Amino acid sequence: MGNFFKNAFNDMKESARAQHEVDKANLAAVKAESKAQWEEAKAMGKPETRKAMMQAERDKQIAEANERKTAAEARIRAAKGEK
């Protein structure tokens, strides 16, 4: 019975150490994300950065719209029986 408790407590200790490592990794990730958000917010204060970011977003939206249009045209041709 003594070995059972000894093994159980050792398992709990190992689990606590592993969880601590997970917590440290999560904290580091949150800190990095927070710093990235701060740097992005600072960059948005510069007009040229904001304009470049907005243009990139518009380009992405145009590309997505063109893909949807192409897919819709393919569906129309398929519905009409064309190739």
MODELLER restraints for C-alpha pairs under 7 A, 6 or more apart:
rsr = mdl.restraints
at = mdl.atoms
rsr.add(forms.Gaussian(group=physical.xy_distance, feature=features.Distance(at['CA:43:A'], at['CA:49:A']), mean=6.16, stdev=0.5))
rsr.add(forms.Gaussian(group=physical.xy_distance, feature=features.Distance(at['CA:44:A'], at['CA:50:A']), mean=5.04, stdev=0.5))
rsr.add(forms.Gaussian(group=physical.xy_distance, feature=features.Distance(at['CA:77:A'], at['CA:83:A']), mean=6.52, stdev=0.5))
